[in-house]
Amino acid sequence: MCDPLIGGLISGAASLVAGASAASQQADLMQKQNDANAQWVAYQTKIHQDQVNAENQARQQAENARQDTLTKVGPQAQQQAQQTEQQRLNALYGNPGGARATPDAMTGQPSSLALSGEQTGNQTPFAGSLTAAVNNATTMARGRIAALATAGSYGGSFGGLGTTVPMDFTQGGNAINLQNAIRKGNLSTYGVEQQVQPLSYAASPAIGATQSIANALGGIAGTLVSSGIRGGGGSSWFGGGSSGASAPSVGGNTSSWM
Amino acid sequence: MVQMQQQQADQAREANIERNARLAAGTSQINQLFQGHAKGAHLVDLSTLANPPSPPAPPPPPPGLEGGYQAKGIPGTSQYGLYDPNGYLLNTAYSMSDLAKTQVPVGGDPSAGGHMLDLSSLTAPPPGAPPPPPPDPLEGYRYRAMPDSGGGTQYGLYDPSGNLVNVAGSIADLTKTQVWAGGDPSQTEGGFGSDFYDKFRTSILNYYLPQEDEQYANARTGLNYSLARAGSLNSSIAATDVGKLAEQDTMNRAQIASQADTQTAGLRQQVQQDQQTALNQLYSTEDPSVAANTAQNMVANANLTVPMLNPVGALFAPITAGVGNAISGFTNPYAYITGGGMMGATPAVSTPSGSQSTGANVNA
């Protein structure tokens, strides 16, 4: 009916075409998968860089706040603040206000402190004693007020170090906490973004079928070609002769294959 | 599946941007509430945020000038330039009206018909030109719908530079954002300023100092009375006692001022703690509007703080008591007998010098 050699060649050609088609589809699939992987890598790289940049920015701002706080609570700044507060307290204690803003001892007028009936003339002995006593009291009061102001400036007065330094730390801590909150949110977002998977391509059954057909045709071609060469062009499998050639096992029931 | 993952990641990123904006806005709002804002700054009126003014019409073409002179904007700058017929730039100014002040002689010598270039048309609007647009009440602030963050539509408030200022779930909520504009950032006003604390301190002083004044006056009267009865008004001891009394008066007033200042420092720390509480709530809620309400309540609570004012105790009694004892010593005949005849050396009774030591003990 047909020369097995020719049939083998035809089958071989068909096998080659089917194989090429399957290979092409496979290559296309691999290319798409590679592209998807590259896209995923680019995405992961970008979000990583974004995260690092955001992290650096937030950390830098937190660091700036920390350095600013450190400057505020440094020795020089504290000494300056203490001296300023000491002067303020000295003025406040020596002149606290009210109806009688300045205490009598600080007015510099000893004679005004004389009690009624006391002789405050310039030449009286009492006037001299009173002046000396009041001046002594003024000196004592000033010294004690200065000491009180100095002690207060180190402690819990309005602008004392015991008040301002903790506040400086708190303010700096607030700025750092804000950046930490931002960093925390960024990190959480980064974690979500990291979970994104690359696109995954699966080979469709058609590619496998094409490959199977190519394999089957290849097997048939090999069988027919060998049969044709062996039979020398005599009875053929196609002719249903008794060449003894065994039917190809591929394709199931080969008698009904054509 | 991957697209859904990508979408969720994008939404998470957007939600984080919105959260950060709310945090920054809330922190700024709380800080301004407690620490004040730039001096001279004003609140931007965002009430018309939902209906922003339409963009201004394009500027009219520059007016034509005689002799081919031209006045037009300088590309790339915000200035205007006056060009001669050859295209040379003669003068620049930041407004057409300033440019109109340029003196440009044309036509040569005035006797030969020369004159100054008429630039008056630069100041007058060209015929048919639309009236200048009214000032933007929003001062450049605009809102935009935020990208999808997975929930309901969020709206973002953007400053004139395009920076995200705040995010809210509705435009109405967005209009409640407090945005301060202008002012001198090197100085602050508002918040808990020095006047707030000064008022607190002064109220304490005004409560205690009059009591001290009264007691001091009473002590002087008592001393005066006692010395007079003892006949030692003009003695050196009397001068010493007057001086001691004045010193004690000074120190009492200083102590009162110190306590008032310490209480004021306590108020300052309380305000600081209130601010901290408001910030903590902001972090808990991440919603600036709730935090702002909390801050408002904190402000109200701080204003309600009253100083601990207790009646002042006896500040000068020991000195007058000492004087009283001295008088007893002077008038007690037994003192002269048991004391070995040396007034002031008797250990059994107080002496004027003893009164001094009493006063010193009080001071200590």
Chai-1 contact restraints between the chains, C-beta under 6 A:
chainA,res_idxA,chainB,res_idxB,connection_type,confidence,min_distance_angstrom,max_distance_angstrom,comment,restraint_id
A,L92,B,A257,contact,1.0,0.0,6.0,A-B,restraint_1
A,Y93,B,A254,contact,1.0,0.0,6.0,A-B,restraint_2
A,Y93,B,A257,contact,1.0,0.0,6.0,A-B,restraint_3
A,P96,B,L205,contact,1.0,0.0,6.0,A-B,restraint_4
A,P96,B,R253,contact,1.0,0.0,6.0,A-B,restraint_5
A,P96,B,A257,contact,1.0,0.0,6.0,A-B,restraint_6
A,G97,B,L205,contact,1.0,0.0,6.0,A-B,restraint_7
A,G98,B,L205,contact,1.0,0.0,6.0,A-B,restraint_8
A,G98,B,L209,contact,1.0,0.0,6.0,A-B,restraint_9
A,R100,B,D213,contact,1.0,0.0,6.0,A-B,restraint_10
A,P103,B,D249,contact,1.0,0.0,6.0,A-B,restraint_11
A,P103,B,T250,contact,1.0,0.0,6.0,A-B,restraint_12
A,P103,B,R253,contact,1.0,0.0,6.0,A-B,restraint_13
A,D104,B,A246,contact,1.0,0.0,6.0,A-B,restraint_14
A,A105,B,A246,contact,1.0,0.0,6.0,A-B,restraint_15
A,A105,B,E247,contact,1.0,0.0,6.0,A-B,restraint_16
A,A105,B,T250,contact,1.0,0.0,6.0,A-B,restraint_17
A,L113,B,V242,contact,1.0,0.0,6.0,A-B,restraint_18
A,L113,B,A246,contact,1.0,0.0,6.0,A-B,restraint_19
A,L115,B,N224,contact,1.0,0.0,6.0,A-B,restraint_20
A,S116,B,N224,contact,1.0,0.0,6.0,A-B,restraint_21
A,G117,B,A228,contact,1.0,0.0,6.0,A-B,restraint_22
A,G117,B,L233,contact,1.0,0.0,6.0,A-B,restraint_23
A,E118,B,L233,contact,1.0,0.0,6.0,A-B,restraint_24
A,E118,B,N234,contact,1.0,0.0,6.0,A-B,restraint_25
A,Q119,B,N234,contact,1.0,0.0,6.0,A-B,restraint_26
A,F126,B,N234,contact,1.0,0.0,6.0,A-B,restraint_27
A,S129,B,S236,contact,1.0,0.0,6.0,A-B,restraint_28
A,S129,B,A239,contact,1.0,0.0,6.0,A-B,restraint_29
A,L130,B,A239,contact,1.0,0.0,6.0,A-B,restraint_30
A,A133,B,A239,contact,1.0,0.0,6.0,A-B,restraint_31
A,A133,B,T240,contact,1.0,0.0,6.0,A-B,restraint_32
A,A133,B,G243,contact,1.0,0.0,6.0,A-B,restraint_33
A,V134,B,G243,contact,1.0,0.0,6.0,A-B,restraint_34
A,V134,B,A246,contact,1.0,0.0,6.0,A-B,restraint_35
A,N136,B,G243,contact,1.0,0.0,6.0,A-B,restraint_36
A,A137,B,G243,contact,1.0,0.0,6.0,A-B,restraint_37
A,A137,B,A246,contact,1.0,0.0,6.0,A-B,restraint_38
A,A137,B,E247,contact,1.0,0.0,6.0,A-B,restraint_39
A,M140,B,E247,contact,1.0,0.0,6.0,A-B,restraint_40
A,A141,B,E247,contact,1.0,0.0,6.0,A-B,restraint_41
A,A141,B,T250,contact,1.0,0.0,6.0,A-B,restraint_42
A,R144,B,M251,contact,1.0,0.0,6.0,A-B,restraint_43
A,I145,B,A254,contact,1.0,0.0,6.0,A-B,restraint_44
A,L148,B,A254,contact,1.0,0.0,6.0,A-B,restraint_45
A,G152,B,S258,contact,1.0,0.0,6.0,A-B,restraint_46
A,G156,B,T262,contact,1.0,0.0,6.0,A-B,restraint_47
A,G156,B,A265,contact,1.0,0.0,6.0,A-B,restraint_48
A,S157,B,D261,contact,1.0,0.0,6.0,A-B,restraint_49
A,S157,B,A265,contact,1.0,0.0,6.0,A-B,restraint_50
A,F158,B,D261,contact,1.0,0.0,6.0,A-B,restraint_51
A,F158,B,T264,contact,1.0,0.0,6.0,A-B,restraint_52
A,F158,B,A265,contact,1.0,0.0,6.0,A-B,restraint_53
A,T163,B,A265,contact,1.0,0.0,6.0,A-B,restraint_54
A,M167,B,Q272,contact,1.0,0.0,6.0,A-B,restraint_55
A,N174,B,L279,contact,1.0,0.0,6.0,A-B,restraint_56
A,L178,B,T27,contact,1.0,0.0,6.0,A-B,restraint_57
A,A181,B,L23,contact,1.0,0.0,6.0,A-B,restraint_58
A,A181,B,Y283,contact,1.0,0.0,6.0,A-B,restraint_59
A,I182,B,N20,contact,1.0,0.0,6.0,A-B,restraint_60
A,G185,B,N16,contact,1.0,0.0,6.0,A-B,restraint_61
A,G185,B,R19,contact,1.0,0.0,6.0,A-B,restraint_62
A,T189,B,A12,contact,1.0,0.0,6.0,A-B,restraint_63
A,T189,B,R13,contact,1.0,0.0,6.0,A-B,restraint_64
A,T189,B,N16,contact,1.0,0.0,6.0,A-B,restraint_65
A,V192,B,A9,contact,1.0,0.0,6.0,A-B,restraint_66
A,V192,B,A12,contact,1.0,0.0,6.0,A-B,restraint_67
A,E193,B,A9,contact,1.0,0.0,6.0,A-B,restraint_68
A,V196,B,Q5,contact,1.0,0.0,6.0,A-B,restraint_69
A,V196,B,Q6,contact,1.0,0.0,6.0,A-B,restraint_70
A,V196,B,A9,contact,1.0,0.0,6.0,A-B,restraint_71
A,Q197,B,V2,contact,1.0,0.0,6.0,A-B,restraint_72
A,L199,B,V2,contact,1.0,0.0,6.0,A-B,restraint_73
